C-alpha cells in the first residue's frame, strides 16, 4: 500500500488531500486461482476470500467490521456479515 498527503499552504484553512492505493492485481489473481483449484481442507474448512488491505479498510469504514481484530474470526455474527458484504460488493475476491 502507498499513501500520499498534500497540504496547500498560503490560503486560509489550506486544502488537505490524501489518498491510499494498493496494487490489487495479485489478490485478484490469487482469488481466481483459489476458485479454480481449492477443495475442502482436511479440517473441513474452505477458504472464503482473498481480501487486500485496501478492501479491509473500506469494509471497516463502511460497515465497522475490523477483520484484522484478534477476536473477529471467532465472532460468528460478524463473519456472517462479512460473507454477505463480500458476496454482494466484492464477489471478484471470492475463493469459492
N, CA and C of each residue as an Amber inpcrd file, in Angstrom:
protein
   288
   0.8480000  -1.1660000   0.0000000   0.0000000   0.0000000   0.0000000
   0.8900000   1.2240000   0.0000000   0.4380000   2.2410000  -0.6820000
   1.1300000   3.5150000  -0.6640000   0.1210000   4.6060000  -0.3510000
   0.5910000   5.6420000   0.2900000  -0.2900000   6.7450000   0.6390000
   0.3850000   8.0730000   0.3770000  -0.4300000   9.0670000   0.1210000
   0.0790000  10.4220000  -0.0630000  -0.7970000  11.3850000   0.7120000
  -0.1850000  12.4750000   1.1030000  -0.9080000  13.5430000   1.7820000
  -0.3440000  14.8550000   1.2740000  -1.2180000  15.7190000   0.8330000
  -0.7940000  17.0190000   0.3380000  -1.5270000  18.1050000   1.1110000
  -0.8080000  19.1470000   1.3970000  -1.3890000  20.2830000   2.0970000
  -1.0250000  21.5400000   1.3320000  -2.0330000  22.2990000   0.9460000
  -1.8190000  23.5390000   0.2200000  -1.7750000  24.6820000   1.2270000
  -0.5890000  25.1980000   1.4360000  -0.4580000  26.3160000   2.3650000
  -0.6070000  27.6210000   1.6020000  -0.6520000  28.6900000   2.3090000
  -0.7730000  30.0020000   1.6780000  -2.2000000  30.4800000   1.5580000
  -3.1540000  29.6040000   1.8080000  -4.5510000  30.0220000   1.7880000
  -5.1200000  29.7810000   3.1760000  -6.1210000  30.5390000   3.4890000
  -6.7490000  30.3770000   4.7980000  -7.3930000  28.9930000   4.8630000
  -7.0180000  28.2590000   5.8600000  -7.5620000  26.9120000   6.0290000
  -6.8210000  25.8750000   5.2190000  -6.1620000  26.2550000   4.1450000
  -5.4210000  25.3120000   3.3140000  -6.2620000  24.1080000   2.9120000
  -5.9000000  23.4850000   1.8430000  -6.6330000  22.3130000   1.3800000
  -5.8220000  21.0660000   1.7020000  -6.4840000  20.0450000   2.2320000
  -5.8480000  18.7740000   2.5610000  -6.3220000  17.7280000   1.5590000
  -5.3870000  17.0530000   0.9490000  -5.7280000  15.9990000   0.0090000
  -4.9250000  14.7620000   0.3900000  -5.6130000  13.6250000   0.5780000
  -4.9030000  12.3970000   0.8900000  -5.4560000  11.2690000   0.0460000
  -4.6310000  10.2760000  -0.1760000  -5.0720000   9.1110000  -0.9240000
  -4.2490000   7.8980000  -0.5050000  -4.8470000   6.7400000  -0.6510000
  -4.1810000   5.4710000  -0.3770000  -4.4610000   4.5790000  -1.5790000
  -3.4340000   3.8700000  -2.0260000  -3.6410000   2.9620000  -3.1470000
  -2.9090000   1.6570000  -2.8830000  -3.3330000   0.6250000  -3.5850000
  -2.7200000  -0.6850000  -3.4460000  -2.9050000  -1.4180000  -4.7620000
  -1.8830000  -2.1170000  -5.1910000  -1.9940000  -2.9520000  -6.3740000
  -2.7800000  -4.1980000  -5.9830000  -4.0120000  -4.2980000  -6.4280000
  -4.8620000  -5.4260000  -6.0400000  -4.7950000  -6.5780000  -7.0380000
  -4.0650000  -6.4100000  -8.1340000  -3.9840000  -7.4600000  -9.1510000
  -3.5120000  -8.8050000  -8.5890000  -2.4720000  -8.8480000  -7.7440000
  -2.0750000 -10.1480000  -7.1880000  -3.1850000 -10.8170000  -6.3610000
  -3.9960000 -10.0210000  -5.6790000  -5.1010000 -10.5620000  -4.8830000
  -6.1900000 -11.1300000  -5.7930000  -6.4710000 -10.4310000  -6.8940000
  -7.4740000 -10.9130000  -7.8410000  -7.0120000 -12.2140000  -8.4910000
  -5.7270000 -12.2780000  -8.8400000  -5.1810000 -13.4900000  -9.4420000
  -5.2180000 -14.6550000  -8.4540000  -4.9060000 -14.3810000  -7.1840000
  -4.9470000 -15.4330000  -6.1690000  -6.3680000 -15.9430000  -5.9600000
  -7.3360000 -15.0340000  -5.9230000  -8.7360000 -15.4400000  -5.7470000
  -9.1840000 -16.3140000  -6.9160000  -8.7900000 -15.9460000  -8.1420000
  -9.1520000 -16.7550000  -9.3090000  -8.4980000 -18.1280000  -9.2320000
  -7.2310000 -18.1520000  -8.8720000  -6.5380000 -19.4400000  -8.7360000
  -7.2070000 -20.3040000  -7.6660000  -7.5870000 -19.7020000  -6.5650000
  -8.2720000 -20.4370000  -5.4980000  -9.5900000 -21.0200000  -5.9870000
 -10.3510000 -20.2270000  -6.7350000 -11.6380000 -20.7190000  -7.2520000
 -11.4220000 -21.9090000  -8.1790000 -10.3250000 -21.8640000  -8.9460000
 -10.0540000 -22.9200000  -9.9160000  -9.4930000 -24.1900000  -9.2890000
  -8.7940000 -24.0700000  -8.1360000  -8.0510000 -25.2250000  -7.6360000
  -8.3860000 -25.6870000  -6.2240000  -8.8880000 -24.8260000  -5.3770000
  -9.0670000 -25.2110000  -3.9770000 -10.2420000 -26.1480000  -3.7710000
 -10.0220000 -27.1140000  -2.9350000 -11.0830000 -28.0090000  -2.4950000
 -11.2440000 -27.8510000  -0.9950000 -11.8690000 -28.7970000  -0.3950000
 -12.0820000 -28.7940000   1.0500000 -10.7640000 -29.1420000   1.7560000
 -10.4250000 -28.3980000   2.7710000  -9.2280000 -28.6700000   3.5680000
  -9.4830000 -29.8870000   4.4520000  -8.4190000 -30.5490000   4.9430000
  -8.5990000 -31.7350000   5.7950000  -9.4610000 -31.4800000   7.0350000
  -9.4760000 -30.2380000   7.5240000 -10.2750000 -29.9330000   8.7130000
 -11.7260000 -29.5890000   8.3660000 -12.0930000 -29.7280000   7.0870000
 -13.4630000 -29.4620000   6.6670000 -13.7550000 -28.0130000   6.3550000
 -12.7360000 -27.1640000   6.4040000 -12.9090000 -25.7350000   6.1350000
 -12.5260000 -25.4250000   4.6880000 -13.1040000 -24.3690000   4.1530000
 -12.7680000 -23.8770000   2.8330000 -12.3610000 -22.4200000   2.9500000
 -11.3960000 -22.0120000   2.1460000 -11.0170000 -20.6050000   2.0990000
 -12.1800000 -19.8340000   1.4760000 -12.5610000 -18.7220000   2.0860000
 -13.7090000 -17.9440000   1.6200000 -13.3180000 -16.8840000   0.5950000
 -12.2740000 -16.0980000   0.9050000 -11.9180000 -14.9810000   0.0240000
 -10.4830000 -14.5460000   0.2820000  -9.9470000 -13.8130000  -0.6850000
  -8.6530000 -13.1520000  -0.5500000  -8.9520000 -11.6630000  -0.4810000
  -8.6900000 -11.0410000   0.6690000  -9.0930000  -9.6470000   0.8850000
  -7.8590000  -8.7640000   1.0510000  -7.6150000  -7.8640000   0.0890000
  -6.4930000  -6.9290000   0.2190000  -6.7390000  -5.9370000   1.3610000
  -5.6630000  -5.3930000   1.8900000  -5.7880000  -4.4320000   2.9940000
  -6.6680000  -3.2470000   2.6280000  -6.5630000  -2.7820000   1.3870000
  -7.3690000  -1.6390000   0.9690000  -8.8610000  -1.9370000   1.0770000
  -9.2590000  -3.1470000   0.7510000 -10.6590000  -3.5580000   0.8780000
 -11.0230000  -3.7240000   2.3540000 -10.1000000  -4.2620000   3.1530000
 -10.3490000  -4.4040000   4.5980000 -10.6040000  -3.0380000   5.2260000
  -9.8460000  -2.0350000   4.7950000 -10.0520000  -0.6710000   5.2970000
 -11.4190000  -0.1540000   4.8650000 -11.7930000  -0.4130000   3.6120000
 -13.0970000   0.0230000   3.1000000 -14.2310000  -0.6320000   3.8760000
 -14.0980000  -1.9260000   4.1600000 -15.1220000  -2.6470000   4.9280000
 -15.2310000  -2.0680000   6.3400000 -14.1040000  -1.7710000   6.9490000
 -14.1450000  -1.1860000   8.3010000 -14.7930000   0.1920000   8.2700000
 -14.4600000   0.9870000   7.2470000 -15.0040000   2.3420000   7.1430000
 -16.5080000   2.3280000   6.8750000 -16.9630000   1.4700000   5.9790000
 -18.3780000   1.4560000   5.5840000 -19.2740000   0.6870000   6.5510000
 -18.7660000  -0.4450000   7.0850000 -19.6290000  -1.3180000   7.8870000
 -19.1350000  -1.5170000   9.3080000 -17.9900000  -0.9580000   9.6610000
 -17.4800000  -1.0650000  11.0230000 -16.9370000  -2.4400000  11.3930000
 -16.6630000  -3.2810000  10.4070000 -16.1230000  -4.6140000  10.6710000
 -14.6060000  -4.5780000  10.5400000 -13.9130000  -4.8360000  11.6270000
 -12.4530000  -4.8470000  11.6310000 -11.9820000  -6.2850000  11.4880000
 -11.7390000  -6.7150000  10.2510000 -11.3910000  -8.1150000  10.0250000
  -9.9960000  -8.4620000  10.5390000  -9.2130000  -7.4520000  10.9070000
  -7.8910000  -7.7010000  11.4730000  -7.9070000  -7.7970000  13.0020000
  -9.0220000  -7.5300000  13.6250000  -9.1190000  -7.6150000  15.0870000
  -8.9460000  -9.0760000  15.5170000  -8.1990000  -9.3280000  16.5820000
  -7.9290000 -10.7020000  17.0060000  -9.1900000 -11.5280000  17.2760000
 -10.2320000 -10.9010000  17.7650000 -11.4540000 -11.6360000  18.1150000
 -12.4270000 -11.7810000  16.9450000 -12.1440000 -11.1640000  15.8090000
 -13.0980000 -11.1400000  14.7000000 -13.4660000 -12.5390000  14.2040000
 -12.4810000 -13.3790000  13.9740000 -12.7440000 -14.6930000  13.3790000
 -13.5210000 -15.6340000  14.2950000 -13.6090000 -15.3250000  15.5640000
 -14.3820000 -16.1800000  16.4680000 -15.8030000 -15.6540000  16.6880000
 -16.1490000 -14.5380000  16.0470000 -17.4860000 -13.9510000  16.1690000
 -18.3250000 -14.3790000  14.9590000 -19.1820000 -15.3600000  15.1450000
 -19.9610000 -15.9180000  14.0380000 -20.8720000 -14.8900000  13.3760000
 -21.4310000 -13.9870000  14.1710000 -22.3170000 -12.9620000  13.6250000
 -21.5480000 -12.0160000  12.7000000 -20.3600000 -11.5970000  13.1330000
 -19.5380000 -10.6980000  12.3190000 -19.0620000 -11.4020000  11.0430000
 -18.6970000 -12.6800000  11.1660000 -18.2710000 -13.4370000   9.9910000
 -19.4080000 -13.5520000   8.9800000 -20.6170000 -13.7730000   9.4650000
 -21.7720000 -13.8720000   8.5780000 -21.9910000 -12.5440000   7.8430000
 -21.8510000 -11.4200000   8.5520000 -21.9870000 -10.1000000   7.9190000
 -20.9150000  -9.9040000   6.8530000 -19.6750000 -10.2860000   7.1940000
 -18.5740000 -10.1540000   6.2400000 -18.8490000 -10.9530000   4.9770000
 -19.3360000 -12.1690000   5.1390000 -19.6110000 -13.0180000   3.9770000
 -20.6670000 -12.4000000   3.0680000 -21.6930000 -11.8160000   3.6550000
 -22.7330000 -11.1490000   2.8640000 -22.1300000  -9.9520000   2.1250000
 -21.3420000  -9.1450000   2.8140000 -20.7290000  -7.9530000   2.2180000
 -19.8180000  -8.3400000   1.0590000 -18.9670000  -9.3410000   1.2730000
 -18.0320000  -9.7530000   0.2160000 -18.8010000 -10.3030000  -0.9790000
 -19.8020000 -11.1220000  -0.7330000 -20.5850000 -11.6810000  -1.8480000
 -21.2990000 -10.6020000  -2.6490000 -21.7980000  -9.5610000  -1.9650000
 -22.5510000  -8.5070000  -2.6490000 -21.6580000  -7.4530000  -3.2920000
 -20.6220000  -7.0130000  -2.5590000 -19.8480000  -5.8650000  -3.0190000
 -18.4780000  -6.2110000  -3.6000000 -17.9490000  -7.3840000  -3.2760000
 -16.6090000  -7.7590000  -3.7320000 -16.5720000  -9.2130000  -4.2140000
 -17.4870000  -9.6270000  -5.0760000 -17.5370000 -11.0480000  -5.4830000
 -16.2710000 -11.5160000  -6.2000000 -15.5410000 -10.6140000  -6.7930000
 -14.3150000 -10.9660000  -7.5020000 -13.2030000 -11.4000000  -6.5570000
 -13.3940000 -11.2340000  -5.2340000 -12.3950000 -11.6560000  -4.2520000
 -12.7000000 -13.0420000  -3.6760000 -13.8470000 -13.6170000  -4.0440000
 -14.2440000 -14.9160000  -3.5120000 -13.3170000 -16.0280000  -3.9700000
 -13.0540000 -16.9560000  -3.0750000 -12.2310000 -18.1150000  -3.3760000
 -13.0830000 -19.3580000  -3.6330000 -14.3700000 -19.2590000  -3.3640000
 -15.2740000 -20.4040000  -3.5280000 -16.2690000 -20.1490000  -4.6250000
